[in-house]
Amino acid sequence: MEDLFVRPHFRRKNVGRALFAHIAAIAQKDGCFGVMFTVMEWNGSAIEFYQELSATFLNDWKVVCLKGNALEAIAKEAK
């Protein structure tokens, strides 16, 4: 899943919490250790929401994206 987005008029109505509850139930059913996701530093409302869920913030981790020319260059090595 790439994004979990709750439209503004549904926020603060426990819609996001219900969605996360469903994801958590699937993770537990499948024997997962947890659910990992990312949030942009500027998204204060999302950060606050995750804090309310008692999520653990892994500040030592960096999100890395290989794209564009760099992706193309490394992909050529597979040929």
C-alpha positions as CSV (number, residue, x, y, z in Angstrom):
1,M,0.0,0.0,0.0
2,E,1.4,3.4,-0.9
3,D,-0.9,5.8,0.9
4,L,-3.6,5.8,3.5
5,F,-5.5,9.1,3.1
6,V,-8.6,10.2,5.0
7,R,-10.4,13.1,3.4
8,P,-10.5,16.2,5.6
9,H,-14.3,16.0,6.3
10,F,-13.9,12.5,7.7
11,R,-11.0,13.3,10.0
12,R,-11.4,13.4,13.8
13,K,-14.3,10.9,13.3
14,N,-12.2,7.7,14.0
15,V,-12.1,6.8,10.3
16,G,-8.3,6.7,10.3
17,R,-8.3,4.7,13.5
18,A,-10.7,2.2,12.1
19,L,-8.6,1.8,9.0
20,F,-5.4,1.2,11.1
21,A,-7.3,-1.2,13.3
22,H,-8.2,-3.2,10.2
23,I,-4.6,-3.2,9.0
24,A,-3.3,-4.2,12.4
25,A,-5.8,-7.1,12.5
26,I,-4.6,-8.3,9.1
27,A,-1.0,-8.0,10.3
28,Q,-1.6,-10.0,13.4
29,K,-3.6,-12.7,11.5
30,D,-0.7,-13.0,9.1
31,G,1.9,-13.3,11.9
32,C,3.6,-10.0,11.1
33,F,5.8,-8.4,13.8
34,G,4.3,-5.0,13.2
35,V,3.3,-2.5,10.6
36,M,5.9,0.0,9.3
37,F,5.0,3.2,7.5
38,T,6.5,6.6,6.8
39,V,5.3,10.1,7.4
40,M,6.7,13.4,6.1
41,E,8.2,15.7,8.8
42,W,5.9,18.6,7.7
43,N,2.7,16.5,8.3
44,G,2.1,17.5,11.9
45,S,-1.5,16.3,12.0
46,A,-0.5,12.8,10.8
47,I,2.4,12.7,13.3
48,E,0.0,13.6,16.1
49,F,-2.4,10.9,15.0
50,Y,0.4,8.3,15.0
51,Q,1.5,9.5,18.4
52,E,-2.1,9.0,19.7
53,L,-1.8,5.4,18.4
54,S,1.4,5.0,20.5
55,A,3.4,4.3,17.4
56,T,7.2,4.1,17.7
57,F,9.1,6.7,15.7
58,L,12.3,5.2,14.3
59,N,14.2,8.5,14.0
60,D,17.5,6.7,13.1
61,W,16.0,5.3,9.9
62,K,16.1,7.2,6.6
63,V,13.7,6.7,3.7
64,V,15.6,6.0,0.5
65,C,14.3,6.2,-3.0
66,L,16.2,5.0,-6.1
67,K,14.6,6.7,-9.1
68,G,15.1,8.4,-12.5
69,N,18.6,8.2,-13.9
70,A,20.0,6.4,-10.9
71,L,17.3,3.7,-11.2
72,E,18.0,3.4,-14.9
73,A,21.8,3.1,-14.4
74,I,21.6,0.3,-11.8
75,A,18.9,-1.5,-13.8
76,K,21.3,-1.7,-16.8
77,E,23.7,-3.8,-14.7
78,A,21.1,-6.6,-14.6
79,K,21.2,-7.1,-18.4
